[in-house]
Amino acid sequence: MRRPLCAFCLSALGVLALCSFLPQMGLLLPSAAIFVVFCLLVWWKGGAARGYAVCLLLGVVLGVGIMEMTGTRLAKIQDAYAGRDVTLTAEVESTGRAYTAGRVSAVLMVEKVDGEAVHFRVECASLPKCEAGGRIRGRFSLDVPDATQRLDDYADGIVLSAEYLSGMLRLGQSESFRARTARLQAALSRALRKGMAENTGGVLVAMVVGDRSHLTSTLRSAYRGAGLSHVLVVSGLHVTIFCGLLDALPHKERERSRAYRRARSLLRAGTALLLVGITGATPSVLRAAVAVWVSSLGVWVGGPADTLTSLGAAGVLMCLGNGYAVYDVGFELSFAAVMGTLAGAECAGRGWERYYDRKKKRKGRREKPSRAVLLFRHFAGGVWDSLCVSLCASAATFPVLVLRGMSTTVWAVASGVAVLWLMGPMLSFGLGAALLGLAAEGLPLFEIIRRPVAFCAEGLAWLMNEWAFRVSVLPGASLWFDGTYAALVCLVLILLCVMAMRRHIRLRVALPTVILLAALAIGLETALSWNVVNIELVGTRAAPAVVITQREKAVILFRGSSITQRAVENQLEKRGVRTVELLVDLRMQPEEPCRIEAQKRIEAAALAENTTRRASCGGVDLELFRTRQGCILRMRVGGQRFITLSGTVRPAKPIRAEWLLASMARPDNIRYTDCLTLSSKYRWMEEDAEPVSRLRLRLEGERFSKRAEYDRIK
């Protein structure tokens, strides 16, 4: 039986994914029954298939066990600390910008609760300014994560949400492995960016050391539109490239030596460990490093390692402590990309086999090809391999992007063929420049060597930036579609790819079919969404922004900080919005400007007290009333009335609306039928309230239908 461990690991990961995405027992039990029937059918086939059936069933048992252990651990921690005010001693793992000046949002690794030693992770939305890698102590209120982001928090290992109360003390720097790697990452980032332009330096530090804080929103959007956003996140691709450089060192005759293969496996494992250290031990790098370590262990134990088996084993090892890790979108994209890469390599190999078979069957005189012909064949072979790998990797990640509501692009394959070959030299020169820059701080002689290396790295980064900027403005650079048929389309695509790999369908038939189905899905969704207005809240639950989109235009009701601004920009990218017709800034005391470009802007802080401002864009009519301590906004979209607050507003008489665009502000003297909100646990909400997370209104002629499609918070 081939790859028994692979079947075991993939079965366990499938169960974990099922438990993460389908937590309702009404969906889990039928799915489990179908899977058991499938295993019995495989067993009934007999022969080697029975071994696969046993491995699949054992994988199911392991997956259920991991998820049960994870659920028990979460329940134990939440039952002990949720709803309590406690004193926490914790390490600051990461920080971000908060809504209030002088504060940050942070992820904390808790060491002690009221003096009792513990080990779990919490997230705090607003904390007095501190730095990653430091240790703090303070009074916090703990609670279960909000329903809208609970699974995302669990995937990141966050068990509880924390609200800072008082008494924060800074206890100095932590000496943990994660803290030390974070400090090393910051030092390498400074050394690499020295003397470089903002865009090129930001791209290099993101690719080499995993520091994405220096990437501008314009640069992120350009790479997303060009299908290159994955290169800005240090992941398995980067680890594979670094480790793959070792394969070019030896002579081919040495490959037969078992001792040499073992020595090279140790070098690959050491390289993966080095990358874990310089990138701050991020989950994506850890997953790739674990796969390399498992592969190296396989070389020492049983001979040549299998990539797919190593990948499955790495996934299971990463999920042993947290079964919800499979819900992380980075986890899913990494696995899908590796699967697509393996399929692409297989397709390229088949193509070369058919080419050589046809060449052998040719009759006539054989002449030795010239050097120019050999060079052309080598170049064409590289292009063919890149095309197959890029196309299959894009097809593999396409279902993940669609089902997780992320944007995709038609230029991913072209970008993969055109510029991904630059990644190897960029990573090599970038890492060399970072290490030499760090050494030059102690010995200035290394600065002479660093400059030409940094110049080469910056030049390659400039080329990739130019490609991203030019391609991102082309049609089809940002596609987003949302429909119930998306899952069916993705299943058909996966089925066709599997059948093509099993030789039931020829590649020349399956490949155009896959491309045609993807094009039809995109076109169908575009047609169905042409007359639909989407009203969504994005950002933080404390100060969410409202994004109203129709076709390629948008109206934004903004509040919050830079975190909310990035969330709004991401949402606009997902929806394929090209023009923001109106931006209404609802903040009464903005600490930093909103830099989202818009044709027309209204700022509540700039209005005089007790004044009204009206505006109309497309099918959206707005009325903004400013008071001394806040403002109230009424909006009409077709036949639906909406209302939202900012600050403190107490209307003299009741105001009625069908929908409340909610925030933490208490809606006194406001009458509403339903609520659109990011949180189901605001203090002013009724216990039996069923808030809505997203609203879709469909246009019929010149009026909107009264029946609205929406998703409720579960």
N, C-alpha and C positions, 0 to 999 in steps of 0.2 A: 504493500500500500504506500503510495506516494503522499508526502506531506500530512501525516496524521496529526502532528502537533499544530500545523496551520489550521486544519479543520476544527480542532479542539478550541484554539484561541479565538478564531473568528466566530464560532458559535457562542462562546462566552460574551464577546463584545456585542454580538447581535442581541442577546438577551438584555444586556445592560442598556443598549440603545432603546429597546422596546420598553423597558421599565421607565426610562427617562422621558420618552416622548408620549407614552400612553399610560399615565399613572392610574387612570380610572380602571377599576377591576372589571367593569363591563366590557372593556376592550382587551384587557390582558388575557382573560380566560379563553375567549374564542381564538385569539392569536396563539396561545400556548397549545390549545387543542389541535389547531391546524399544523403546528410544527411537530407535535408528537406523531400525528398521522403521517407526515412527510418522512420522519425518521423510520417509522414502521414499514413504509413502502420501500425505502432504501434497504432496510434489513431483509425484506422479502425478496429482493433482487438476488441476494446471495453473493458468494464469492468475496472479492475485496470490498464490495459495497457494505458488507456487514461491519467491517472495521471502521468505515466512515460513519456509519450509524452510531456505533458505540462512542466514537470521539465526539460526535455532535451532541449526544445525550449527556455525556460527561461535561461538555462545555456548558450546556444548559444548567446543569447542577451547580457548576462553579459560578456562573453569572447570577443565578438566583441567590446563592450564598453570599456573594459580594454585595449585592444590592440589599439583602437583609441585614448584613453587618453595618452597611452605611446608614440605613434607616434607623437601626437601633442606636447607633452612635449619635446621630442627629437628634433623635427623640430624647436621649438621655441628657444631652447638653441643653437642649431647649427647655425641657421640663425643669431642669435645675436652675437656669439663669434667666429665662425669658420673663419679661415683666418686672424685673428687679432693678434697683439702683445699687450698684456695686463699685468697689474700688479695683481698678484694673492696673496691672503692671504688664506692659507689652512692648514689643519691638515694632517700630514703624517700618513696614516692608516697602510701601510705595506711597507717593503723595500726588495730588493733583490740585487744580484750582477750585476754590469754593466760591459761593455767591457773595460772601462777606469779605471785605478787605481785611488783611492780616490773618486770614484763616485758610486752611487747606482741607481737602478731602483726603482720606487716608485709609489704607488697609493695614490692620494691626494683627500681629501674631501674639495672642495673649499668653503670658507666662504664669500669671497668678491672678486669682479672683479672691479678694478679701484675704490675702495671704496664703491661699490654698493653691498649690501647684497644678496647673492645667495646661492643655495644649490644643488650641483651636483658633480659628481666624475670624475676625469681625471687620465690618466696614463702617466707618464714621463719615458722614456727609459734611460735617463742619467741625474743625478742630483748630485750636490755636497753632500758629505757624510752627512747623517742625520739619526736619529733614529725614529722608529715608536712611535707614541704618542706625537711627538713634533709639534709645529706650526712654519710655515715659511712664508716669504714674498719674492717675487722676480718677475722678468720680464720673461714672458713666451710667446711663440707663440702657439696658439691653432689651431687645425685642426680636421677634421672628421677622425675617426679611419680607418686604412688601410682596404681594401676590404677583404683581406684574414683572418682577425681576427675580423671583425666588429661585427658579431653575438656573438662571445665569449665575447667581451667587453660589449656589451649591456646586456648579461646575467649576468655579474658581476656588472651591474649598472654603467659602465664606458661610459660616453657620448662623451667625446672628448679626443684626444691625445694631449699631451703638450710637447713642446720642450723648455728646459731651455735656456734663453738668458744671463741674467746677474743680479747682484744686490741682491743675496739671503741673507736674514737676518733671524736668528733663534730667535723666539719670546718666547722661553721657552716651558714648558710642557702644553699640552692641558688638560682640566678638563672635557672633555666629557665622557660619559659612555663607549664608545669604547676604548678610550685612557686609562681610569682607568682599564678596564678589561685586556687590553694588558700588562700593568705594573704588574698586579696581576698574569697573566699567566707567565710572565718572572720570577717573584719571585718564584712561585711554581715549575717552571722547574728547576731552580738552586737548590732548596731545595730537589727535588726528585732525581736529578742526583748525589747528593753529595755522594762520595765514591763508585759509581757504575762503572762497565765497560762500554766502549763506546757503544757496541751493545745493551746490556740489558737496559742501561739507556736511549738510544735513542728510543727504542721501548716503554718503559714505559711512557716517557714524551709525545710521539706522541699519545698513547692510552688514557692517563689520562687527559692531559691539552691541547692537540692539537698542541704541538710544534714539527714540523717535520724537523726543521733545523738541528737536530743532527743525522738524519738517513743517513747512507752511501749509495752510489749507489749500492754496493754489497748487502746490506740488503734489499733495495727496490726491487731489481731484484729477490732475493730469495723469498720474500713474494709474489711477483707477480706470480712467477712460481708455488708456492704452492697453489695459489688461496686464499691467506689471505691478499691481499693488502688492503681490505676494513677495516680491524681491525686497520690499522695505521692511519685512518682518523676518527676523532670523529664525529659520525653521529647518526642517529636515533637508530642504534643497541646499542650503548653505553648508550644513554639515556634510552632506554627500559630496559637494564640490571640493571642500577642504580635504576630506579623506580620499577622494578620487585622485587628488594630485599625487598621492603616494603610489598609485598604480602605474604612473608614467615613469617612475624612477628605475625599476629593475629591468633586466633583460628577460625576454620571453622564455628563454631556456630555464631560468631559475624558477618559473612558475610551477614546475613539476616537483620542486623540492618541498617536502612537507615542513622542514625546519624553516625555510624561508617564508612560507605562508603563515606560519605561527608568529614569526618575528614581525611580519607586516601587519598582522592582526593586532599585535601589541601596539605598534605605531598608530594604527587607526584608533584604537581605544584611547591612547594618550592624547591624540589630536581632539577627539570628541570631549575628553575631560577638560582640555585647555579651553575649548569653545564654551563649555558650561561655565567656566570661571570668568571669562572675559565678557560674557553676555548677561551676567547677573542671574544665572540659573533659571531662566524663563521656562515655562512649561513646554513650549514648542521645541526648544533646544534640548530639554531633558528627554522628551519623547524620542527625538532623533538619536540622542546620545545612547539611550537605553537600547535602541535597535542596533546600534553599532556594537555595543558591549555584548549583547546577546549573540550577534553574528560572530564576533571574535571568540566568544566562548564555544560556539559551535565548531569553529575551525580547530580549536584545541581538543575538543571532545570527539568529534566524529568526522572530520574532514571538511570539504567545501560547504559553506553556509548557504542556506536558502533565504533570499531576501524577503519573500512573502511570509515565511515562517518567522523570521526575526521581527518583522513588523508586527505580526499578530501577538507574539510573545511580549514585545515592548508595550503594546497597548494594554494587555492584561496586567502587566506589572505596574503600569501607571494608574490603573483603576483599582488596584488592591486596596488602597487606602480611601478611595472616593469613587464609588460607582457612578456618580453623576458626571464624572470627567468626560464621558462620551458625548455629553450634551454641549460641550464647548465647541464653538464653530471652528476654531483653529485645529482642534483635534480631528474633526470630521474632514476639513479641507486637506489636512496633512495626509490622512489615510487615503482619501480619494485621489489626491495627486500622485501618491506613490503607486497606487493601483493602476492609474492611467499611464504612468511612466513605464511600468512593467509591460502593460499591454502595448504601448507604443514601440518598445524595444522588440517585442515579439512580432508585431506587424512589420517593422523594418527588416527583421531577420528573414521573415517569409518572403518579403519582396526581393531581397538579395538572393535567396535560394532559387526562386523562379527565374531570376535574371541569369544566374550561372547555369541553370538547367537548360534554358533556351540557347545560351552561348555554346554549350557543349554539343547540342544537337545540330548546330550549323555545320554545313559541309563546305568544302573548299579549302583553299590554301590559308593557313594561319600565319600571320605575320606578327612579329613582336611589336607591341605598341610603342610609340615614341614617348619621350618624357612629358611632352605637353599633354598628350592624351591621358597619361597616368595622373598628372596633376588635375586635369579636368574631372576624371573619374573620382579622385579623392575628394575634390570639392563637391561634386554632385552627390557623393555618398554622404558627406556631412550634412548637406542640405536635406537629403531624403530622411536621414535619421532624425534631424531636428524637427522636420515637418511631422513625421509620424508621432514622435514623443509629444510635441506641443498639441497636436490635434487630439490625441487620446487623453492627455492630461486635462485639456479644456473640456472634453466630453464627460470625463469622470467627475470633475468639480461642478459641472453645470447643474446636476440635480441638487447638490448641496446649496448652491447659490439661490436657486429658484425656491426651494422649500424653506429656506431660512430668510427669505425676503430681502436678499441682497442684489445689487445691480450686477449685470454682466455686460460684456462687450463683444462685438463681432471681430475685433482686432486682436484678440488674445493669441491666436495662432500666428498671425503675421508678426506680432511683437516677439513671440517665442523664437521664430526663425531668424528675425532680423538682428536682435540685440542681446538675447540671452547668452550668446557665446561670449559676451563681454564680462559676464559675472565672475568667471574664473580669474582672469587677470585683475579685475577690480578688487576682489576679495584678497588676492595675494598682495597686491601693492598697498591696499588699504591697511591690512593687518601689519605689513612691514612698516608703513609710515607711523602707525599708532605705537608699535613697540619701540621703534627708533626714537620717536618723539618723547616717550616716557624715559628712555635711557638718556636722552640728551639733557634732561633736567638735572642729572647727576654728573654727566660727562659731556660738555659742549661739543666734543669732537664728533659725536654721532649726528649732530645737526647738519653737518656737511653731507652725510650720506642720506639723511632723511629728506632733504629738499628735492632731489631728482625723483625719488620714489613717490613722494607726495604729489609732485607735478604729474607723473604718469597716472596715478590714481585719480587725480582731479580731472585730467583730460578725458579719461574713460567715463567718469561720472557725467561730465558735460555732454558727451555724445548720447548717453542714455537719457538725460534730461531733455535734450533737444528732440529726440524721437518721441518721448512721452508728451511734450507740449504740442507737437505738430499733429500727432495722431488723435489726441484727445478732443480736438475741435472738429473732427470729421463726423459725418452722419453714422449713427450706430455705435458711437463711443460709449454711450450709457443707456442700457436697456433694463427696464424693470417691469415685471408683470406679476400680477397676483390674480389667481383664479383657482377654482376647485379642480379644474382639469390638469393643473400643473403636476400633481402627483402621478396621474395616469400617464402623462407624456414622459415623465422621468422614468417610470417603470418600463415603458415601451423602449426607451433609449437603452436602458440597462439590459433588457432582454435581447435586443438586437446585438449589442456589443458582446454579450456572453455567447450567443449563437455564432457570431462571427469568429470568436476565439476557438470555439469547439468545431469549426469547419462545417457547420450545418448551413451557413450562408457564406458565400464568397465575399471577400473583402471589398471587391469592386462594386458589389451590390449593396452590402450593408452600410458602407461609409456614406455614399450619396443619400441613402434612405435616412440615416441618422441626421445628416445636415438638413435634409428637406423637412423632417419632422420638427426639428428645432426652429427652422424658419417659419413653418406654419403655426407653431405654438406662439411665437413672438407676434406674428401678424394677427392671429386670432385674439390674443389678449389686447393688443393695441386697438383693434376694432371694438371689442367689448367695453373697453375703458374710455372710449372717445367722449361719451356723454356722461361721465361719472365725475362727481366732485368728492374728493377725499378730505375729511376733517380729522386731524390727528394731533395728539399731544405728545411732545418729545422733550427730552431733557431730564431734569431731576424732579422728584415728586414735590419738593419744596417750592419750586418756581418753574413750572412747565411752560413751554412755548406752544403756540397753536400754529400748525401748518395746514393751510387750505390749498389744495392743488386741483387743477383741472387741465388735462392735456399737458402742455409744456409750460404752463404759467402757474404762479403761486401768489398767495397773500399770507403774510406772516404776522402773527401777534406775538411779539417777543418780550420775554422777561427771563431773568437768570443771568448767568455769567458766561465765561468762555467755554465752560463745559456744555452749556445749553447751546451756545453758538455752534460748536462742533457737531452736536447732535442734529441741529437744524440743517447744517450743511450736508451731513450724511444723508438725511432724509430727502433733501432736494436732489442729491445724486441718485438715490435709489429710485425716485419717481421720474427721473429724466427731465427735471425742470431746467429750462434755459433762461427764463425771465421771471424775476420777482417784481410784480406790478406794484405792490404796496407793502411796506413794512411799518407796523405800528409798535413803537417802543413803549410798553406799559410801565416801565420802571420809574418810580418817583425820584429816586436818588441814585442814578447809575454811576458806578465806580469806574467803569471802563466802557468805551463806546462799542456799539454793535457794528462790526465791519462787514456785514452782509450787504452786498450791492443790491440796490432796489431803484426802480424808476421814480417812486414817490415815497416819502418818509413822513411820519407823524410821531413826534416825541411828546409823551405826556408831561415830562418834566419841564418842557419849554412852554406849555400852555399856561395862561393866567388862571387863577383860581375861579371856580364857578363859571367856567366857559365850556362851550360845546363845539366839537369839531366833527364834521361829517365828510364822508368819502364814499365813492362807489367805484368798483373795479369789476368789470364783467358781470357776473351774477351775484356779487357780494356787495351788500350795502352796510356801512358802518356808521355808528354814532358813538363818539367818545366824550364823556363828561368828566371834567377834572374838578376835584374838591381839594381841600387843604391837605388832607392826609392820604389821599388815594384817588383812584379813578374807577369808573365803571364803563364798560363797553357793551353796547347792544349791537347785534349783528343779525341780518336777515339774508338767508340763502334760499332763494325760491320761496316756498311757503313755510320754511322752518325758521323759528326765532331762537337766537342764541344769546347768552349773556355771560360775562366774566368779570372778575374783580381784580384789582391790584391795590395793595395797601388796605386801609380802613375806610369803608364807605357805608353809611347808614342812610338809605333813601327815606325821604319823608313819607312816601306812600308805597304800597307794594308794587313791585314790577314783576310781570309775568312773562315766561318764556317756555318753550318746549324743552330746551336743552341748557344746562349749566356747564360751562367750560371751567372746571373746578380747579382750585389750588388750596393751599392751607388757609387762606382768608375765609372767615365765616360769612356765609351769604345771608346776612340779616335782612328781613323784609323783602326777600326775593322768593317768588313762587315759581317752581319749575316742575316739569313732568319727569324728566330723566337727566342723568348726569354723565358727562364725558370727562374722565379723569384718569390719571396715572396711578392713583392709589385707592384702595378700598378701605383704608383705616384712618382717614381724617377724623379728628375728634368730634367735629360737628355733624358727621354723617350718622344716619340712623343705622341700627344694627342689622336690619333686614334689607338694607339697600343693595341693589345689584348694579353697580356702575358699569359703564361701557368704556372700552378702551379705544375703539376706532369706529368712525361713522362714514358710511358711503351713501351718497344721495345720487339717484339716477335721473337724468334730465329726459323729459318726454315733451318734445316740441319746445315750447318756450317756458314751460313750468316744470317743476320738480314733482316727482311722484311722492305721495304721502308715505308710501312704504319705504322705509330705510333699511339698509343692510348694515349690521354692526356686529362687533365682537365684544362679548362681555368678559370681564375679568373673572377668572376662575381661581 
